[in-house]
Amino acid sequence: MSKRILIVDDEPNIVISLEFLMMREGHEVRVARDGEAGLAAVRTHRPDLVVLDVMMPKLDGFAVLEAVRADPNLTGTRILMLTAKGREAEQTKGMALGADAYMPKPFSTRDLVAKVKELLGG
């Protein structure tokens, strides 16, 4: 079953890779290139899953995560945080703010696809 996935990341190579992987899995994919656009897209398109980078222009991933979790209309939205490897403090903060899962960059495409399936209940 096709799910709606929003990718929020400012790194073009990551976005291209993630978009390809998620479309190959049969999902409907939208992309936002900064936190502000990402938050607007979450509110407008109501994705099933947001793949959310931490470090981005305008609003960082933590601010987006907090805003999504504070909005009662978005309670079912799953969030997978991406952050640079070795940033355990960021992982801890993201999980404390309500992220559903965390994936360090660089990531294995197989691991990412498996995590997305798990988060989407499949």
BELWO-V84137 format. One record per backbone hydrogen bond with DSSP energy under -1.0 kcal/mol. NH is the residue of the N-H (numbers start at 0). CO is the residue of the C=O. If there is no record, write none. Layout:
# BELWO-V84137
<<NH/CO> <NH/CO>>
This chain:
# BELWO-V84137
<<4/27> <5/48> <6/29> <7/50> <8/31> <14/10> <15/11> <16/12> <17/13> <18/14> <19/15> <20/16> <21/17> <22/18> <23/19> <24/20> <25/22> <26/21> <27/2> <29/4> <31/6> <34/56> <37/33> <38/34> <39/35> <40/36> <41/37> <42/38> <43/39> <44/40> <45/41> <47/3> <48/3> <49/77> <50/5> <51/79> <52/7> <53/81> <58/56> <60/53> <63/59> <64/60> <65/61> <66/62> <67/63> <68/64> <69/65> <70/67> <73/70> <76/73> <77/47> <79/49> <80/100> <81/51> <82/102> <84/104> <86/83> <90/86> <91/87> <92/88> <93/89> <94/90> <95/91> <96/92> <98/93> <99/78> <100/78> <102/80> <104/82> <111/107> <112/108> <113/109> <114/110> <115/111> <116/112> <117/113> <118/114> <119/115> <120/117> <121/116>>
